[in-house]
Amino acid sequence: MTALRPERESAPYGGEAAYGGAEAFEAEAFQSGEPFGDPAEPQAWTVQQGSQYGQGDWFGQQQPYTEPSFEPYQSYTSYETYEPRPRPTAEGLYETDSALQHPPIDEETVALRVEEARRLAAAAEPIPAPPAPGGRAARRKAARRHGRHGGSQGAHAGPGAAQGPAEGLGEDGQSAPRSRVEARRAARARKPSAGVIASRVIGEVFITTGVVMLLFVTYQLWWSNIRAHQQAGREATSLQEEWKSGKRAPGAFEPGQGFAILHIPKLDVVVPIAEGISKSKVLDRGMVGHYDENSIKTAMPEDKTGNFGIAGHRNTHGEPFRYINRLKPGDPIVVETQDKYYVYDMASILPVTPPSNVSVLQPVPPGSGFTQPGRYITLTTCTPEFTSKYRMIVWGKMVEERPRSEGKPDALVQ
């Protein structure tokens, strides 16, 4: 509600009645042409101490009194442009021009709204729980009970219940302080259980085993072939250099000693032949082994009759016999020694036979198609691939014996 102007409130002037009302006052002001003074420009005049117009100073002297002056209104519409000094309202704000142009505020209603807002704000504030009696131990027990049952109480609260901060957090969202017992329980809860640790160990064992197996397979299928080819190549080169130098080999060869070179032109195989079928000394080094007296004694190529039996890996370690199943009757198989070339023609194949069937190495092997003694060759290897469950047998018959002085046979020239 807007207060009255100063000239209408002042009792010394007699109010509006002294001028005959507001209309008479304004008419007289405009007719006289006297300017209205500005309250901001005081005009000094004096009154006696204790008079009805002013108050004296503390020393009993005359005190200057400020007479309000007003500027004349230009028109009644100029009253709307008057900017009064801001005054606080019932809601704690300041009035503006817009407030003057609106209907007056009902102070009683404003007071009721302010009171209701204060009451709601007070109800929203949480009431702190009284401290638990009995000292620190009792307070800790009460805190544990409150933490133990607080979650269930919140879970059973109705949909209209106020939602508090998250469990374990304070009003400001920060971590609520814990007691020592709660901290220990939380630490134990964070530690993995025995089952989790066991599963992790088992998983790590499986992963390690898988990595080791992968490395082993890589070694067997790739690195062992590279290493065996290198060793077999060095052995073949050493044999050829010895033959060129004229150094004659003894009649009996030591186990692991190379004495000949096997050629299978169709399969592009050139591999040394060593005495014996030892895995570590012969076969795993990429060479082909001759069945000697330490295993099953077979004939040598220079023998007039007999079966020259040799063995080799089908997979890994150079795998010289991997594709002997592709040989067809009539394909040449050449054995090169220090003095001669022995040429055999492939005759027949036995795809599968048990390892115990040693009859395939007899002078006249059954199932080979040979019916009488002669000069034969037998190639043995494991089957199926990447296993050693069975054996594959390939037989051949000598068709040419050619001295080295006469040059290479046609099978190696073509």
MIMI-479433 format. One record per residue (C-alpha): x, y negated, z. Coordinates in steps of 0.2 Angstrom, whole numbers, plus 5000, padded with zeros to 4 digits. Layout:
XYZ...
REM end
This chain:
500050005000500849834994501149705008500449535007501549385001502449295014501449135012499849225016500449315031501249165040500249115055501048945057500248895040498548955045498449085031497249075017495948985027497048835030496948795011495248855009495549025002496749094989495949004975496048834983497848864987498348904970497248764962498048634974499748694969499448674951498648504952499948424963501348494952502448524966503648664963503548824973505148854982506149014980506349114996508149144991508448944992508248895010507848715015508348675032507348585045507348595063506148635077506248625096506748775106505248875111504148795098502848895089503848875072505448945078506548995092507948905099509748955100510449035116511248865121509648765121510048675105509048645090509048785078508848755059507248835052507048895034505548835025504948955011504748874994503848944979503948924960502348884952501549024942501448994924499849094922498949234931499749354919501449304925501049384942501249554933503049514929503449474947504749604954504549624972505949684983505949874985505049935001505150115007503550215005502850345016503750485007505450405009505550324992505650144985504250064976504450004958503449914945502550074941502050094959501249924959500249964944499550124951498150134964498750124982499350284990498350365004499650365018498650485028498650615014500550585011500850615030499850775029500850835014502550795022502050885038501551045028503151035018504151035034503151175041503451285026505351245026505451285045504551455041505751505027507251485038507851655046507651665064509351725071509251875081509651855100511351925105511252105111511552115130512952215138514552155130515452195114515152385115513252355116513252225102514252355091512952485094511552365090512452315074512652495069510852535073510252385063511352435048510752615049508952575049508952415039508952505022507552615026506552465033506852375017506352525006504652545014504252355014502752315003502852224986502452054994503952065007505251935005506852004997508451975007510251975001511052134995511452265007513152235015513152055009512751895020511551755016512851665005513251824995514951855003515452015011514652035028515952075042516052255047516452335063517952455065516852605064515952545049517652505040518252685044516652765037516852655021518652705020518252895022516852875009518052794996519252944998518853084986518253244993519153414992518053474977518453314967520353334971520253524965519253474949520653344945522053474948521153604938520853474924522653424924523253604923522153634908522753474900524553524903524253704897523453634881524853524878526153664881525153784869525053644856526953624857527253804856526153824841527053684833528753764836528153934830527353874814528553734809530153714819530553904819530353914800531553764798532853834809532754004802532953944784534453844790535254004798534854114783535553984771537153974781537254174781536954184762538254054758539554144770539254304761539454234744541054144749541754304756541354404740542254264729543754274740543954464737543654514755542954684755541654734768541954894778540955044775539855024791539154864796538854804813537154754820536754584814538054584801537454524783537954634769536754604755535554474748533754514743532954424728531054424724530954314709529054314709528954244727530454134725531254224740533154234742533654294759535154394767534954574772535854614789536154774798534754824811533054754814533354664830532254514833533454404841534954444830534154474813532354444811532054284821533554204812532654214795533554374788532854534783533454694793533954864787533255014797534955084804535355234815534755134831532955134824532555244810534055274799533755254780534855254765535855114758535655054740537255134733536655304739536255424725534555474733533555404748532455274754533155094757532055034771532054844776530854734787530554554789529354424797527754384788527454224798528654114807530454124808530754094790529254214785530154294770528854434768527354324770526654344752527254524747525454574746525454474730526654584721526054694707526754854700528254814689528754654698530654654700531454664717533354644717534654684730536354594727537954664735539754634734539954744719538354774711536554724708535154854711533554814702531954894708530154884701528754874713527755034712526355034725525654954741524955014757523954864764523654924782524455064793524855084811526555034818526755214823526755284805528555304802528355424788528255274776530155274778530555454773531555494758529955534749528655434758526855504757525555384750526855294739526555394723528255474723528355664721530255694721531855624728532455474720533155304724531755204732531555044742530255004756529754834762528854824779527954684788526654644800524754614796523554534797524454364797524954284813524754464822525754614824524354744826524654834809525954854796525954824777527054934766527754894748528655024739529855014724530855124713532655084706532655054688534454974685536154974694537154834686538954784691539354604696540654594682539254614669538354464675536654444683535254564678533754494667532654484682533754344689534054264673532254234668
REM end
